[in-house]
Amino acid sequence: MKVTIRAAVETDLPGILEIVNDSILNTTAIWSHYAYTLDSRRAWMIERHQKNYPIFVAVLGGAIAGFASFGDFRPHDGYLHSVEHSIYVHRHHHGKGIGKQLMPPLFEAAKALGKHVMIGGIEAGNTGSLKFHRDLGFIETGRLKEVGWKFDRWLDLVFMQKILSDPQPMKID
């Protein structure tokens, strides 16, 4: 089957929600203990769109097979040129190359917005995600020990980053 990558629309939210909630409830990819609601995902989408931040979906056989987006890395204006991304693929579609198809449009969207660095925060035991990011040119830049707690154990956080471009920083007046 052919995968189609496109901008997400509101009717994609139930598919996105299914993927996110599966990750929350069954993995350490998202360090939340409670499933999200459709209303919270709608607010997330609205916030992304207000900042001109993209949400891309991968559609396979008419269903949402994955999604990718980015948001502010930190709220202070000194981080204006850095974003932190999220990418999730439905567990039934891991290993099919969907994530690698979602990332180039995300890189291009970030560059178009003048972003210089894309950051990923990955649970240290998620070797598949660490490899995925290395394969896309991300490098490990930091490791925080025992900063998360889920499934009755401490979790380590690995920061990885990819320098996207060498733009001139925006002037702040």
N, C-alpha and C positions, 0 to 999 in steps of 0.2 A: 504494500500500500504506500501511496505517496503522502509525505508529510507536507503540510502547508504551514508556513510561518506568516502570521499577520498580526496587526494591532488588535488587542483585546477590546471587546465591547461588553456592555453590561450583561448581555445574555450569556456571556462566557463565565460569569461569576460562579454559578453552581459547579461547573467543572473545575475551576480554580480552587474553590472551597473544598471540594472532595480531595484534591491532591494535598492541599495544605493541612487539612485535618488528619489525613492519613499519616502525614509526616509528624504532626504533633503527637498523635496518639500512639504511634508505633516505632518512631525513630528518635534519634538525638539530633536530627538535622535542625529542628526548631526547638528552642529551649523554653517552651511554654507547656504548661500542664493541662490547659483547658482548650478545647476546640473553639475555633472562631465561629462567629455567626455570619449569615449572609449580610446583615446590616453592617458588621464591622469590615467585611471585605468591600462592600459598596463604598464606605467612607474611605478606605485605603485607596480605591480606584479614583475617587473624586480628588483626594489629596495629590495623588500622582499626576493626574491630568492638570490640576491647577498649577503645578510647577513645570508643566511640559515634560514630565518624566514618562517614559514609555512603559507599557506593559505589552509584551508580545506573548502570543499563544502558539503552540504547535497543535495542529489539528490533524488527526489521523482517523480515517474512517468515520468522519463526522463528529468525533468526540475530542475533547481537550485532553491531549496526551502530555502536555507540559506547559510551563510558562516561565517567563523571565522578566525582571524589572530591576530598577535601581532607585535608590533614594539618597538623601543627604547622608554623608558619613557621620558628621556631627553638626550640631545646630549653629556653631559660631562661624562668622563670615570668613575667618582665616582658612576654613576648610571648603570654601566655595568651589574649588576646582577638583574636589574628590567626591566620589560617590561609592556607596556600598551596594552591591548587587545581590539579588536573590534569584536562584534558578532551581526549579523543581520539575521532575519528570514523574509521571504516574508510575507506580511500582511495577505495573504490568508491562511497562515499555522501557525499563532500564536496559542499557546496553545496545540500543538500536540507533544510536547517534543523534537522537533528538536534541539533547543538550548542546551538542556541538553545532547544530543548526540554529539554535536559539541565540547563541552568543554573538556571532558577527553583527546581526542587526542591533544588538544592545551596545556593542562597542561603537558602532557608527553613530547611533543616537547620542551617546555620551560625547563623542568628539564634536558632533554638530552643536552641542550645547556648551562647548568650550571646556569640557571636563578633561583633566590631565591624568588622573589616576582612578582606577577602579579597584575596589577592595572587596575581598571575600572573607567572611568569618566562618570557619569550618571546624566542627568538632574533631579533635585530634585523632579519634579512632575511626573516622570516616575515610578510610584509605582510598576508596573509589573516588570520592569527591576531591581529595587532595591530588590524586593522579590526573583527574579530569582537568583541574585548574593548571597543574604543571604543563600538561599537554597543550594548553591554550596560551602558554607564555607567562602565567602568573608565577611569582617567586614567593617563597615563604619569607616573611619579614618579622614575625613575632609569634611567641607562644606564651599564653597565659595559663598557668597551672591552676586547676581546681576553682575556676571562676563561675562554673555553672553546676546545678544540681538537678538531676532528673533520673527517674527509674532507680531511686535509692543509691545513687553513686555520684561522685564528683566528676565533672567533665572539664577537659582542657580545651582551650580555644586557640586555634591557629589562624593568624592573619596572613593572607596572601594578597599580593597586589600586582597589578599590571599597569605600566605606564603606557598611556594611550597615544599621547602626542606631545609635542613640545610647543604648546601655544603660548602666546604672551598672556600673562594673567590679566584679568579684567581690572580696570582701575576702580578703586573704591573711593568715592567722594565723601 
